Amino acid sequence: MEHFNKLKTGLQGIGYGIFRYPLAIAFILAFAVINAITIEKNIPDAMPARLACIIGLLLAFAVSMFWERFLHKRIYRYILMAGAILLSAAYYLLLMNTNESSMVMIIRTSVLSFALFITAVWVPSIRQKLTFYESFLSFFKALFLTALFATVLFGGAALILGAVDALLFRIADTAFMHTANLVYVVFGITLFLSMTPDFMSISDREDYNRVRSANRDEEAEYTKRSTSCPKFLERLISYIIVPLTAIFTIILLIYILMNIRSGFWKDDLIEPMLVAYSITVIVVCVLTGTLKNRFASLFRLIFPKVLILLVALQMAASVMKIQDTGISHGRYYVLLYGLFAIITGVIFSFLDSRKHGIIAAVLIALSILSVIPPVDAFTVARVSQTNVLKNILVRNNMFSEDTIIADSSISDSDKDMIATAYEYLFSMGYTNDIPWLQEINSSRSFEDVFGFSQYGFYGDKVDETAYYSAYLDRAVDTSMAGYDVFAYITVSYTLPDKSDETLAEFVYQGKNYSLQLSADEEADQISLLDDALNVIAVFDLAQVKQRLESGEISMNNPQSDTTTFISDDGMKFLFTELTMNKSEDIEYLYLRGMWFYDFDN
C-alpha cells in the first residue's frame, strides 16, 4: 500500500506539472512528433521547426515562472502564453528566411535557450526572501533527478528491446531512437517541469479565499524542503569537488607562474582549460551558497578572488592572440564569458549574498547581446576575419581593385593566416557574400587564386596529400518516389587497409537484406545482398572519387545533382557529406547520406 501511495503521489506530481505548464507540454509534444517523423523519413528544413519548438518550450517555461512570481491572475497568464506563441512563430519564420548556416542557427538558439532557462531560475528569487542560491539549487536537484530517472529508464528499455531483437523477433532499427525520443523528450522534460518547485505563496493565488485556512507552516516547510541541499550532494560538493577544484587551481597557478614570460600568452590549450575551470568555480560557488560547513565557507571566501586573477590573465592572452589572428565567434564567446566571470567574481567577493541574483541578470544581458546584430558574435567575427584576410593581402601587395593577385613567395606565417582566415569564412558560408572571394569556385581553386596550396606549406615539410570535400547544408530533395526502400548510411574507410562493414539491414516483403561495404586495394564497392548472401546490386565507389578529383563535386558549390549517383541495377545514392584525402600511400574516404533501391528495376 505504501508503494502504491508513492506511485500515486508521483503521478499526481506529473499531472500537476502538465496543468502548471500546458503550453510547454504542447511544445514538448510538437518537438517529439517532429523527431519521430524525421526518424522515419527525412523532412527538408526540419531544423527550424525543431529550434522554434525549443525556444517556444523555454519561453513558455519562463513566462509561467514570471506569472507565478508577479501577476497571479489567470487573464495575465493567457496573455503571456499568447505572447510566447507569437514569439516562437516569429522565430520560426526568421529561421526559415535566413541564409545562415545550420551551425549558426544552432548556436544562436542555444544561447537564447540558455538565457531563457536562467531567466526561469532567477525569477522566483526576485524581491523575495528566497535567494538566487536557493532557487538555483532547487532547479539543479530537479535536473539531476530527471537525468538520473530518464537514463535508468532508457537503459532498461534498451535492454528489453535488445532482448526482444535477439531472442524473439527482429525489431526496427529505429526503435531505439524512438524510445530515446519518448524517454528523454516527452517523459524527461515533463518530469523535470513537474519537479520544479512552486514558490507562489498561498496569499498570491487567485483562489486564496478557498485555501486561506491552509497551514502556512506547511508552506514554509515545502520551501525549506525544496531549497535544502541533500546530505549526499553536500558531502559530494564539500569533500570531493571543492578539494579537487583547489588542487586544479594550484596546478594552474604553478603553470602560469612558470610560463608567464613565454608560452602562456600563446598557448591555445590553456584557454579552454581556464574557461572550464571558471565555469566549475562559479557553479560550485552557487551550489555552496546554502552550505554552512567550513570547506564551503573557505571556498566562497577565497576562490572568487582567484577566479578574477586567472580570468583576467586569460582575457589578456586572448586579446593578444586576436591582434594577430582576428576574432572568431568562438573566441568572442570566450571573451564575453571572461567578462561575465570577472563580474561574477567581484559580486561573490564584495556584495551581500542577497544581491547575488545580479549574476543571473548579467548573464542574461550578455547572452542576449551576443545574438543581436551588429554586435553579435557572428557579425563581429565575419567583419574581423574579412579584415584580417584583406590586411594580409594588402601588406603583401596581393590585393588591388577588389581582386586578389596570386603570390607564392610570401612568408609561411602569412600563408597560414590567409588559409586560416579563408577557411573560417568559407566554413561559415560568408565567402559567397564577399565579392573578391567569389572567384574561388569549381573552376578556380584556392591555389589558383592565392598562388599557394591551402595545405602543406610548412617550411621544408611538404604535405603532398590532396584534400577534397563537399557538404550540402541546405534542404535536399529526398523523395522516395520510384524506390521501395530507403536508409541513412555512413561510409568510412582507409586504403590500403581492408574494410568489410554492414551499412544497413532491413526486411522487405518478408525477406532479409543487407547493404555491405567492401574495400581493399583491388576494389571498393557497396553491395546489396539477400539473406543467402547473393549479390543483387553493386555500386562502385570509384565514381564518387572520380567526381571529387575532377572537381565536378566542388567544396565551394556543392549541388545535389553532382552528389547523386544512380546505378543501372536500381540503386541510388545521395551523399550530403563527402571527404577524401589522397596521398601516395594512403587514401581515406568518408561519405554520409541516403541510399534508395527499386526492387522492380
Buried (B, 14 or more C-beta within 10 A) or exposed (E): EEEEEEEEEEEEEBEEBBEBBEBBBBBBBBBBBBBBEBBEEBBEEBBBBBBBBBBBBBBBBBBBBBBBBEBBEEEBBEBBBEEBBEBBEEBBEBBEEEEBBBBBBBBBBBBBBBBBBBBBBBBBBBEBEBBBBBBBBBBBBBBBEBBEBBEEBBEEBBEEBEEEBEEEEEEBBEBBBBBBBBBBBBBBBBBBBBBBBBBBBBEEBEEEEEEEEEEEEEBEEEBEEBBBBEEEBBBBBBEEBBEEBBEBBEEBEEBBEEBEEEEBBEBEEBBEBBBEBBEBBBBBBBBBBBBEBEBBEEBBEEBBEBBBEBBBBBBEBBBEBBEEBBBBBEBBBBBBBBBBBBBBBBBBBEEEBEEBBBBBBBBBEBBBBBBEEEEBBBBBBBBBBBEBBBBBBEEBEBBEEEEBBEBEEBEEEBBEBBBBBBBBBBEBBBBBEBEBBEEBBBEEBBBEBBBBBBBEBEEEEEEEBBBBBBBBEEEBEBEBEEBBBBBBBEBBBBBEEEBEBEBBBBEEEEEEBBBBBBBEEEEBBBBBBEEEEEEBBBBBBEEBBEBBEEBEBBBBEBBBEBBBBEBEBBBBBBBBBBBBBBEEEEBBBBBBBBBBBBBEE
